[in-house]
């Protein structure tokens, strides 16, 4: 039932943490946490569960991670980068900008809606804040922000932006959108997906020719 990460995953996470392969126990704990957070979500996964699947003593867990939240942040950051790569591989960057943005948003929600790890960003305000506190670029690294920034650079190169519209102004518009995304759990709406689409289309009508 449980599939641990392959060698490329192992090397990716290890290199991020210093270049050399991680301690085997720490890697096994990370792999186990990744599997369990995906299957059960954060709340239903315990440190004991992670340690048992990793075949590591519970006491040893604290030699590598301070808490369940601590290991979750590492798992979340990896999963976030993985999904961003998948999104950019699935969309056609040559599409009409509005069509492209809709496809990007569709992909974000399709790939994250059934992903228990990424859903914590949208639904768990406490974890949302912890991720931001431990990662100073959490907002910039979020799925929506980082993807849109890549598209802005492309539109500038293709001369699709209205005259007088500076990149700074465009970034500020999407910054505002990202703040909304960052505080999604506080917004009283039954259809966040539609809200996000409406806001993005409004921004595009302002910046595109």
Backbone torsions as a table, in degrees:
resi	resn	phi	psi	omega
1	UNK	NA	-33.0	-176.9
2	UNK	-102.4	127.1	176.7
3	UNK	-112.9	117.0	177.5
4	UNK	-77.3	164.4	-175.0
5	UNK	-67.0	152.4	-180.0
6	UNK	-81.0	-178.5	-174.0
7	UNK	-63.8	-37.2	-179.0
8	UNK	-64.8	-37.1	175.8
9	UNK	-63.8	-46.3	-178.6
10	UNK	-56.7	-47.7	-178.8
11	UNK	-67.1	-38.5	-180.0
12	UNK	-61.2	-49.1	-178.3
13	UNK	-69.2	-38.3	-179.6
14	UNK	-64.5	-45.0	-179.0
15	UNK	-62.9	-34.8	179.8
16	UNK	-63.1	-26.2	-175.3
17	UNK	-105.4	27.7	169.9
18	UNK	132.1	-4.0	173.5
19	UNK	100.5	-38.6	178.9
20	UNK	-92.1	159.0	177.9
21	UNK	-62.1	138.8	-177.8
22	UNK	-68.0	161.3	169.8
23	UNK	-51.7	135.7	-175.2
24	UNK	-57.2	-39.8	-179.2
25	UNK	-65.9	-41.4	179.6
26	UNK	-64.0	-40.8	178.7
27	UNK	-63.7	-42.8	179.8
28	UNK	-64.7	-38.0	176.5
29	UNK	-63.6	-43.1	179.1
30	UNK	-63.1	-47.0	179.9
31	UNK	-59.5	-45.0	-179.1
32	UNK	-64.1	-42.6	179.1
33	UNK	-62.4	-41.3	179.5
34	UNK	-59.5	-47.0	179.9
35	UNK	-62.9	-47.0	-175.3
36	UNK	-71.4	-39.8	177.7
37	UNK	-63.6	-36.0	177.2
38	UNK	-67.3	-41.4	-175.5
39	UNK	-79.3	-38.4	-170.7
40	UNK	-114.8	-19.5	-171.9
41	UNK	86.9	172.4	-175.5
42	UNK	-67.7	-49.1	-172.3
43	UNK	-62.2	-39.0	-174.5
44	UNK	-89.1	4.3	177.4
45	UNK	-107.8	129.4	179.0
46	UNK	-109.0	162.8	175.5
47	UNK	-60.9	-37.5	178.4
48	UNK	-62.1	-39.2	177.5
49	UNK	-62.0	-45.9	-179.0
50	UNK	-62.1	-46.8	-178.8
51	UNK	-63.3	-40.2	-178.9
52	UNK	-64.3	-45.7	-179.7
53	UNK	-65.9	-34.1	179.7
54	UNK	-80.8	-7.7	-176.4
55	UNK	58.6	47.2	179.8
56	UNK	-129.0	141.3	178.3
57	UNK	-62.7	142.8	-179.0
58	UNK	-56.1	-40.7	-179.9
59	UNK	-61.3	-31.9	-179.7
60	UNK	-70.9	-23.8	178.6
61	UNK	-52.9	-42.0	-173.9
62	UNK	-76.3	-4.8	172.2
63	UNK	-76.4	-20.1	-173.9
64	UNK	-116.9	-30.7	-178.3
65	UNK	-136.1	141.2	-176.7
66	UNK	-75.0	-29.3	-174.2
67	UNK	-164.2	175.0	174.8
68	UNK	-64.2	-36.6	178.1
69	UNK	-62.7	-38.3	-178.4
70	UNK	-62.1	-48.1	-180.0
71	UNK	-70.7	-31.2	178.8
72	UNK	-63.4	-40.3	-179.6
73	UNK	-59.6	-42.9	177.7
74	UNK	-62.5	-43.7	179.7
75	UNK	-64.9	-43.4	179.6
76	UNK	-60.3	-46.4	-178.1
77	UNK	-60.7	-41.1	178.0
78	UNK	-65.4	-46.1	-177.5
79	UNK	-64.0	-38.2	179.2
80	UNK	-60.6	-46.3	179.0
81	UNK	-64.5	-39.3	-179.8
82	UNK	-62.4	-44.1	-179.5
83	UNK	-67.7	-38.3	178.3
84	UNK	-60.0	-42.0	178.0
85	UNK	-62.7	-42.2	180.0
86	UNK	-62.6	-40.8	-179.4
87	UNK	-62.2	-47.6	-177.5
88	UNK	-66.1	-26.3	177.3
89	UNK	-76.8	-26.3	-174.7
90	UNK	-87.9	-27.7	-175.0
91	UNK	-91.8	156.9	176.8
92	UNK	-99.8	107.5	-175.4
93	UNK	-67.6	-12.1	179.3
94	UNK	-90.0	-2.2	178.9
95	UNK	-65.7	161.8	171.1
96	UNK	-52.9	136.8	-174.8
97	UNK	-52.0	-44.3	-178.6
98	UNK	-66.3	-42.9	177.1
99	UNK	-62.3	-40.9	-179.0
100	UNK	-63.6	-45.5	-179.9
101	UNK	-61.7	-42.8	178.5
102	UNK	-60.3	-41.1	179.7
103	UNK	-66.4	-40.0	178.4
104	UNK	-61.2	-47.6	-180.0
105	UNK	-63.5	-41.2	177.0
106	UNK	-58.0	-45.4	-178.9
107	UNK	-65.6	-39.9	178.6
108	UNK	-58.5	-46.1	-177.4
109	UNK	-74.6	-35.2	178.1
110	UNK	-64.8	-44.2	-175.4
111	UNK	-79.5	-23.0	-178.3
112	UNK	-101.1	-21.2	-174.3
113	UNK	-64.6	-32.7	179.2
114	UNK	-103.6	14.1	-179.0
115	UNK	-105.6	105.8	-174.4
116	UNK	-62.2	-27.8	179.5
117	UNK	-70.0	-51.1	-177.1
118	UNK	-70.7	-27.5	179.2
119	UNK	-64.6	-23.0	177.6
120	UNK	-63.0	-30.5	177.4
121	UNK	-62.8	-39.1	-177.3
122	UNK	-83.0	-33.4	-167.5
123	UNK	-110.9	-14.9	-174.8
124	UNK	-117.0	97.6	-174.9
125	UNK	-62.2	-36.8	-179.7
126	UNK	-63.3	-48.1	178.7
127	UNK	-66.7	-36.8	176.4
128	UNK	-53.7	-46.6	-179.2
129	UNK	-69.4	-38.7	179.6
130	UNK	-64.7	-42.3	178.0
131	UNK	-59.1	-44.1	-179.6
132	UNK	-65.7	-39.5	-178.9
133	UNK	-67.0	-37.0	-177.1
134	UNK	-87.2	-13.0	-179.4
135	UNK	-133.6	104.1	-175.0
136	UNK	-62.9	-20.0	179.6
137	UNK	-107.5	25.5	-176.4
138	UNK	-59.0	-42.2	-179.2
139	UNK	-65.9	-47.6	179.8
140	UNK	-63.2	-28.6	-179.3
141	UNK	-85.8	-7.3	-177.4
142	UNK	-62.0	154.5	-175.0
143	UNK	-53.0	-49.4	-173.4
144	UNK	-68.6	-48.9	-175.4
145	UNK	-62.2	-53.2	-173.6
146	UNK	-63.6	-36.7	179.0
147	UNK	-68.0	-43.7	-179.5
148	UNK	-65.7	-35.1	179.1
149	UNK	-63.3	-37.8	177.1
150	UNK	-63.9	-38.6	-179.5
151	UNK	-69.4	-38.3	178.3
152	UNK	-58.9	-47.0	179.6
153	UNK	-59.0	-39.4	179.9
154	UNK	-67.6	-42.3	-179.3
155	UNK	-65.9	-35.0	176.8
156	UNK	-63.4	-45.0	179.5
157	UNK	-61.8	-33.4	-176.9
158	UNK	-92.4	6.2	177.0
159	UNK	58.4	45.3	179.2
160	UNK	-100.5	-0.9	-174.5
161	UNK	-93.8	142.3	179.3
162	UNK	-60.0	147.6	176.6
163	UNK	-60.0	138.4	178.1
164	UNK	84.2	-4.7	179.5
165	UNK	-89.7	105.9	-177.7
166	UNK	-79.9	157.1	177.1
167	UNK	-63.3	-35.6	179.2
168	UNK	-59.0	-42.0	179.6
169	UNK	-67.7	-41.3	178.5
170	UNK	-62.1	-43.8	179.8
171	UNK	-62.5	-38.9	-179.8
172	UNK	-64.7	-36.1	177.3
173	UNK	-64.2	-44.6	179.5
174	UNK	-74.6	-25.9	172.7
175	UNK	-60.0	-43.5	179.2
176	UNK	-62.1	-40.0	177.7
177	UNK	-63.1	-39.5	-178.5
178	UNK	-68.2	-35.8	176.4
179	UNK	-60.8	-40.7	177.3
180	UNK	-62.9	-45.2	179.4
181	UNK	-61.7	-40.3	-178.4
182	UNK	-63.7	-31.2	-178.9
183	UNK	-107.9	28.2	-176.0
184	UNK	-54.9	-37.9	-176.6
185	UNK	-65.4	-16.2	-179.3
186	UNK	-93.0	-9.4	-175.8
187	UNK	-86.1	130.4	-179.3
188	UNK	-87.8	88.1	177.3
189	UNK	-148.7	145.3	178.1
190	UNK	-90.6	-11.0	-177.3
191	UNK	-135.8	76.3	-179.4
192	UNK	-64.0	-34.7	179.0
193	UNK	-58.0	-47.4	179.9
194	UNK	-66.7	-40.1	177.7
195	UNK	-58.0	-45.3	-179.3
196	UNK	-64.4	-42.1	177.8
197	UNK	-61.0	-43.9	-179.8
198	UNK	-62.0	-43.8	-179.4
199	UNK	-65.3	-42.2	-179.1
200	UNK	-66.5	-42.7	178.7
201	UNK	-63.5	-36.4	176.6
202	UNK	-63.5	-42.6	178.5
203	UNK	-64.2	-43.3	-179.2
204	UNK	-62.9	-35.7	179.2
205	UNK	-65.9	-24.1	179.7
206	UNK	-83.3	-36.4	-171.0
207	UNK	-98.7	-25.9	-174.9
208	UNK	-92.3	148.5	177.4
209	UNK	-65.9	NA	NA
